[in-house]
Amino acid sequence: MQVSQMRWSGKSGWNPLPGFAASADLVLVFADNEYYTKEACYTELRKMFPQAHIAGCSSSGSVMGVELSDGDIVATVVKLERASVRLVAVDIEPGKGAREAGMRLMKELIAADLRHVLVFSDGLQVNGSELAQGLNQAGIPVTGGLAGDGTRFGTTWVMADAPAKKGCVAALGFYGDAMVKSGCFAGWKEFGAERIVTKSAGNVVYEIDGEPALDLYKKYLAEQAKDLPASGLRYPLSIQANVSEPPLIRTLLAVDEAARSLTFAGDVPQGYMCKLMRTDLDSLIDSAGLAAEAARSSSQNMAGLCLVVSCVGRRLVMGQLTEEELDIVQKKLGLATAITGFYSYGELAPFSDVLQCQLHNQTMTLTTVYE
């Protein structure tokens, strides 16, 4: 495997172009810049990489090695030696058909030698929980994430062998001798009483323990409640169907004062148990290291690629220290593994001891690819 990375800026364009560009198999492109949404961006990439599959999405921060950047575009160019890739995509209606879209993508990719699937999804028009359900139907490991739009939460974009578009879900299959591993850790701790979601619809929670959900958050946040929903990023919700299931994390996106409800970045089913969560910077950074340990190869000298999908909520909590979680990932994986990725509106990954993909929030997820 050969990997080279390049960056686009409005002043200098793309720099530098790898020597194997004409024969590259894959280009992963993540961006926080309006140019990414223009047809000219894809046309330029296609001219540089005529044989490659080109896939990626808009971001809330793009990753190149241990650097996190805004306002630019990052491309990671890959030439495979023994494995192969295939890219498919579907458009989805807002708020509808995510489960069916996931099933359709996996049906198009399925083959005897399919090893893993990476997914890049619109981050605002697609229900990530339903998408994960559909992707799981094929019994193939799946990772990836939901596209970001900085902290604007306006429009997200996905590129899949065509100009970037809204409402799109792309799936990239790895076949043959690809060795793919993943890691998924959050670093958040539960606190307070265990409660029951007594009224919800999709990702909107109306009542917890029979009381208005917004009232519960305001009670625990006290003085910080005046800054909702932004302050809620520091207090996500842990949910689980029962004590035998691993808990999932849900990030607060919006509050409705009239309905006294909370809107989360992922489904919160009625009847689930829930607890509030909190963290500190050391725990977040340590969790990134644990994810890297789970995803690394047996040899740190083996050339490889690592896709980081971390939550915009983690970035907002860590602030200027965010790159420290990238530093620990690089140290654990070794310098022979090139790192790319994006900060997202939701992360797709299985827990370490199960096959099924889940939608996560506030979580560091890593996918490593070796040959």
GUZAZA-220083 format. One record per residue (C-alpha): residue number from 1; x, y, z. Coordinates in pm, whole numbers, plus 50000, padded with zeros to 5 digits. Example, Ala and Ser with C-alpha at 12.3 -4.5 7.8 and 13.67 -1.06 7.14 Angstrom:
REM residues 2
<1; <51230; 49550; 50780>>
<2; <51367; 49894; 50714>>
//
This chain:
REM residues 371
<1; <50000; 50000; 50000>>
<2; <50120; 50347; 49908>>
<3; <49962; 50649; 50077>>
<4; <50016; 51019; 50008>>
<5; <49831; 51319; 50148>>
<6; <49764; 51661; 50001>>
<7; <49577; 51976; 50095>>
<8; <49376; 52237; 49902>>
<9; <49353; 52602; 49998>>
<10; <49197; 52896; 49822>>
<11; <49539; 53059; 49782>>
<12; <49756; 52774; 49655>>
<13; <49517; 52508; 49523>>
<14; <49626; 52145; 49562>>
<15; <49970; 52074; 49703>>
<16; <50154; 51841; 49659>>
<17; <50043; 51593; 49391>>
<18; <50175; 51237; 49451>>
<19; <50386; 51070; 49185>>
<20; <50147; 50773; 49157>>
<21; <49837; 50991; 49104>>
<22; <49756; 50847; 48761>>
<23; <49741; 50490; 48897>>
<24; <49585; 50558; 49238>>
<25; <49295; 50331; 49342>>
<26; <49128; 50546; 49607>>
<27; <49109; 50911; 49713>>
<28; <48941; 51000; 50044>>
<29; <48843; 51368; 50054>>
<30; <48718; 51562; 50359>>
<31; <48642; 51932; 50357>>
<32; <48520; 52240; 50537>>
<33; <48512; 52474; 50240>>
<34; <48244; 52584; 49993>>
<35; <48466; 52486; 49699>>
<36; <48404; 52121; 49792>>
<37; <48037; 52166; 49701>>
<38; <48119; 52292; 49351>>
<39; <48130; 52068; 49045>>
<40; <48473; 52213; 48964>>
<41; <48621; 52052; 49275>>
<42; <48526; 51701; 49168>>
<43; <48624; 51771; 48807>>
<44; <48970; 51876; 48921>>
<45; <49008; 51568; 49140>>
<46; <48894; 51337; 48861>>
<47; <49148; 51489; 48623>>
<48; <49429; 51428; 48874>>
<49; <49313; 51077; 48965>>
<50; <49156; 50924; 48652>>
<51; <49141; 50564; 48778>>
<52; <49058; 50617; 49145>>
<53; <48735; 50594; 49336>>
<54; <48683; 50936; 49498>>
<55; <48483; 50939; 49821>>
<56; <48439; 51158; 50126>>
<57; <48222; 51421; 50291>>
<58; <48204; 51765; 50443>>
<59; <48341; 51796; 50795>>
<60; <48350; 51979; 51124>>
<61; <48727; 51969; 51098>>
<62; <48943; 51764; 50861>>
<63; <49225; 51536; 50975>>
<64; <49565; 51505; 50807>>
<65; <49810; 51316; 51024>>
<66; <49800; 51479; 51368>>
<67; <49675; 51811; 51230>>
<68; <49314; 51925; 51243>>
<69; <49215; 52201; 51002>>
<70; <48916; 52415; 50903>>
<71; <48843; 52609; 50586>>
<72; <49032; 52376; 50353>>
<73; <49014; 52033; 50184>>
<74; <49226; 51730; 50272>>
<75; <49278; 51441; 50029>>
<76; <49442; 51106; 50107>>
<77; <49555; 50916; 49798>>
<78; <49592; 50537; 49814>>
<79; <49741; 50281; 49576>>
<80; <49655; 49925; 49675>>
<81; <49881; 49628; 49607>>
<82; <49664; 49322; 49675>>
<83; <49321; 49443; 49788>>
<84; <49056; 49616; 49579>>
<85; <48773; 49864; 49643>>
<86; <48427; 49935; 49506>>
<87; <48213; 50244; 49565>>
<88; <47833; 50274; 49552>>
<89; <47594; 50550; 49661>>
<90; <47224; 50623; 49702>>
<91; <47020; 50941; 49740>>
<92; <46772; 50954; 50025>>
<93; <46459; 51156; 50095>>
<94; <46485; 51376; 50405>>
<95; <46391; 51177; 50713>>
<96; <46283; 50871; 50513>>
<97; <46423; 50544; 50390>>
<98; <46753; 50530; 50579>>
<99; <46714; 50163; 50672>>
<100; <46621; 50069; 50317>>
<101; <46912; 50275; 50183>>
<102; <47155; 50084; 50405>>
<103; <47019; 49749; 50289>>
<104; <47038; 49856; 49924>>
<105; <47401; 49967; 49955>>
<106; <47509; 49641; 50116>>
<107; <47321; 49437; 49855>>
<108; <47515; 49614; 49580>>
<109; <47850; 49554; 49751>>
<110; <47807; 49201; 49882>>
<111; <48051; 48938; 49751>>
<112; <48235; 48638; 49890>>
<113; <48557; 48837; 49939>>
<114; <48400; 49155; 50086>>
<115; <48593; 49228; 50405>>
<116; <48466; 49566; 50529>>
<117; <48251; 49864; 50431>>
<118; <48318; 50233; 50500>>
<119; <48014; 50460; 50497>>
<120; <47992; 50838; 50452>>
<121; <47642; 50975; 50501>>
<122; <47465; 51308; 50489>>
<123; <47474; 51426; 50848>>
<124; <47144; 51612; 50872>>
<125; <46892; 51450; 50636>>
<126; <46965; 51087; 50728>>
<127; <46855; 50905; 51044>>
<128; <47183; 50743; 51144>>
<129; <47020; 50488; 51375>>
<130; <46797; 50358; 51096>>
<131; <47089; 50360; 50850>>
<132; <47292; 50139; 51085>>
<133; <47002; 49893; 51109>>
<134; <46995; 49856; 50731>>
<135; <47372; 49827; 50698>>
<136; <47378; 49544; 50953>>
<137; <47149; 49318; 50750>>
<138; <47438; 49181; 50540>>
<139; <47648; 49064; 50836>>
<140; <47959; 49253; 50717>>
<141; <48162; 49485; 50946>>
<142; <48075; 49851; 50882>>
<143; <48230; 50176; 51005>>
<144; <48217; 50541; 50902>>
<145; <48020; 50845; 51001>>
<146; <47779; 51127; 50931>>
<147; <47910; 51432; 50746>>
<148; <47961; 51758; 50934>>
<149; <47916; 52127; 50862>>
<150; <48145; 52288; 51115>>
<151; <47932; 52411; 51404>>
<152; <47681; 52564; 51161>>
<153; <47448; 52260; 51131>>
<154; <47328; 52395; 50797>>
<155; <47401; 52159; 50504>>
<156; <47622; 51852; 50471>>
<157; <47769; 51701; 50156>>
<158; <47889; 51361; 50035>>
<159; <48117; 51292; 49737>>
<160; <48103; 50950; 49567>>
<161; <48258; 50938; 49219>>
<162; <48053; 51249; 49136>>
<163; <48029; 51610; 49249>>
<164; <47938; 51641; 49618>>
<165; <47566; 51641; 49690>>
<166; <47319; 51666; 49976>>
<167; <47105; 51376; 50093>>
<168; <47356; 51113; 49979>>
<169; <47494; 50799; 50145>>
<170; <47813; 50644; 50003>>
<171; <47950; 50298; 50082>>
<172; <48305; 50189; 50003>>
<173; <48373; 49815; 50003>>
<174; <48716; 49662; 50064>>
<175; <48778; 49322; 49904>>
<176; <49040; 49050; 49889>>
<177; <49356; 49081; 50099>>
<178; <49244; 49391; 50287>>
<179; <49297; 49355; 50661>>
<180; <49057; 49594; 50836>>
<181; <49016; 49654; 51209>>
<182; <48824; 49910; 51412>>
<183; <48827; 50068; 51756>>
<184; <48550; 50256; 51937>>
<185; <48580; 50428; 52277>>
<186; <48415; 50735; 52426>>
<187; <48567; 50828; 52762>>
<188; <48243; 50952; 52920>>
<189; <48116; 50845; 53262>>
<190; <47759; 50808; 53382>>
<191; <47637; 50996; 53688>>
<192; <47311; 51049; 53871>>
<193; <47011; 50821; 53896>>
<194; <46913; 50564; 53636>>
<195; <46592; 50673; 53467>>
<196; <46346; 50554; 53200>>
<197; <46257; 50730; 52876>>
<198; <45879; 50735; 52919>>
<199; <45786; 50932; 52605>>
<200; <45984; 50976; 52286>>
<201; <45951; 50977; 51909>>
<202; <46262; 50900; 51707>>
<203; <46534; 51133; 51833>>
<204; <46299; 51363; 52027>>
<205; <46254; 51291; 52398>>
<206; <45947; 51438; 52566>>
<207; <45945; 51271; 52907>>
<208; <46192; 51094; 53137>>
<209; <46045; 50920; 53440>>
<210; <45714; 51083; 53352>>
<211; <45857; 51436; 53382>>
<212; <45939; 51684; 53101>>
<213; <46283; 51591; 52964>>
<214; <46400; 51952; 52940>>
<215; <46325; 52004; 53309>>
<216; <46559; 51718; 53401>>
<217; <46846; 51868; 53202>>
<218; <46791; 52210; 53352>>
<219; <46791; 52061; 53701>>
<220; <47131; 51895; 53653>>
<221; <47293; 52175; 53454>>
<222; <47186; 52440; 53708>>
<223; <47363; 52766; 53613>>
<224; <47481; 52618; 53280>>
<225; <47118; 52561; 53174>>
<226; <47098; 52917; 53043>>
<227; <47342; 52817; 52766>>
<228; <47138; 52522; 52637>>
<229; <47160; 52354; 52390>>
<230; <47535; 52433; 52359>>
<231; <47608; 52348; 52724>>
<232; <47434; 52012; 52671>>
<233; <47735; 51895; 52467>>
<234; <47914; 51853; 52798>>
<235; <47635; 51633; 52932>>
<236; <47529; 51373; 52674>>
<237; <47282; 51097; 52749>>
<238; <47370; 50729; 52796>>
<239; <47096; 50493; 52676>>
<240; <47054; 50116; 52675>>
<241; <46770; 49874; 52608>>
<242; <46856; 49661; 52913>>
<243; <47146; 49588; 53147>>
<244; <47287; 49319; 52916>>
<245; <47325; 49561; 52623>>
<246; <47620; 49803; 52595>>
<247; <47513; 50168; 52640>>
<248; <47509; 50414; 52351>>
<249; <47578; 50788; 52378>>
<250; <47343; 51051; 52243>>
<251; <47441; 51417; 52201>>
<252; <47192; 51695; 52264>>
<253; <47123; 51903; 51952>>
<254; <46823; 52120; 52036>>
<255; <46567; 52207; 52301>>
<256; <46200; 52301; 52262>>
<257; <46089; 52529; 52544>>
<258; <45723; 52505; 52449>>
<259; <45714; 52123; 52435>>
<260; <45973; 52089; 52716>>
<261; <46148; 51837; 52492>>
<262; <46505; 51749; 52389>>
<263; <46629; 51657; 52041>>
<264; <46931; 51426; 52019>>
<265; <47168; 51323; 51738>>
<266; <47023; 50973; 51711>>
<267; <46718; 50776; 51816>>
<268; <46632; 50751; 52188>>
<269; <46366; 50476; 52199>>
<270; <46082; 50492; 52447>>
<271; <46131; 50246; 52733>>
<272; <46513; 50264; 52725>>
<273; <46709; 50322; 53044>>
<274; <46912; 50643; 53050>>
<275; <47167; 50834; 53256>>
<276; <47340; 51167; 53216>>
<277; <47714; 51163; 53141>>
<278; <48015; 51387; 53196>>
<279; <48388; 51369; 53130>>
<280; <48725; 51541; 53157>>
<281; <48995; 51606; 52900>>
<282; <49223; 51325; 53019>>
<283; <48944; 51070; 52983>>
<284; <48867; 51182; 52628>>
<285; <49231; 51161; 52522>>
<286; <49279; 50825; 52694>>
<287; <48975; 50686; 52513>>
<288; <49133; 50778; 52178>>
<289; <49437; 50576; 52280>>
<290; <49218; 50277; 52366>>
<291; <49049; 50298; 52026>>
<292; <49391; 50298; 51860>>
<293; <49505; 49994; 52056>>
<294; <49198; 49804; 51938>>
<295; <49250; 49906; 51574>>
<296; <49627; 49875; 51531>>
<297; <49800; 49597; 51340>>
<298; <50035; 49345; 51496>>
<299; <50330; 49529; 51339>>
<300; <50381; 49905; 51366>>
<301; <50617; 49887; 51067>>
<302; <50341; 49783; 50828>>
<303; <50227; 50063; 50597>>
<304; <49859; 50131; 50638>>
<305; <49576; 50379; 50652>>
<306; <49367; 50493; 50949>>
<307; <49032; 50668; 50915>>
<308; <48943; 50882; 51218>>
<309; <48578; 50969; 51273>>
<310; <48542; 51168; 51594>>
<311; <48247; 51374; 51714>>
<312; <48216; 51751; 51677>>
<313; <48095; 51744; 52039>>
<314; <48431; 51607; 52154>>
<315; <48603; 51885; 51962>>
<316; <48389; 52152; 52124>>
<317; <48464; 52013; 52469>>
<318; <48841; 51975; 52411>>
<319; <48887; 52302; 52223>>
<320; <49252; 52375; 52145>>
<321; <49356; 52040; 52294>>
<322; <49166; 51839; 52032>>
<323; <49482; 51749; 51839>>
<324; <49607; 51565; 52148>>
<325; <49364; 51282; 52072>>
<326; <49515; 51264; 51722>>
<327; <49866; 51261; 51871>>
<328; <49792; 50959; 52088>>
<329; <49637; 50774; 51794>>
<330; <49953; 50828; 51587>>
<331; <50176; 50714; 51874>>
<332; <49976; 50395; 51925>>
<333; <49954; 50309; 51554>>
<334; <50308; 50409; 51457>>
<335; <50435; 50646; 51190>>
<336; <50392; 50389; 50910>>
<337; <50014; 50434; 50936>>
<338; <49882; 50745; 50762>>
<339; <49590; 50912; 50938>>
<340; <49298; 51091; 50775>>
<341; <48936; 51153; 50868>>
<342; <48686; 51408; 50990>>
<343; <48493; 51542; 51286>>
<344; <48135; 51434; 51242>>
<345; <47769; 51465; 51338>>
<346; <47763; 51095; 51430>>
<347; <47995; 50795; 51425>>
<348; <47923; 50449; 51282>>
<349; <48111; 50157; 51437>>
<350; <48061; 49830; 51621>>
<351; <48161; 49781; 51982>>
<352; <48482; 49579; 52010>>
<353; <48310; 49253; 52104>>
<354; <48019; 49258; 51858>>
<355; <47978; 49267; 51480>>
<356; <47681; 49498; 51444>>
<357; <47742; 49863; 51362>>
<358; <47583; 50126; 51589>>
<359; <47532; 50500; 51567>>
<360; <47746; 50673; 51831>>
<361; <47787; 51030; 51950>>
<362; <48074; 51188; 52144>>
<363; <48289; 50887; 52051>>
<364; <48630; 50833; 51891>>
<365; <48609; 50567; 51620>>
<366; <48900; 50439; 51414>>
<367; <48921; 50212; 51110>>
<368; <49260; 50080; 51000>>
<369; <49330; 49921; 50661>>
<370; <49640; 49713; 50585>>
<371; <49735; 49464; 50315>>
//
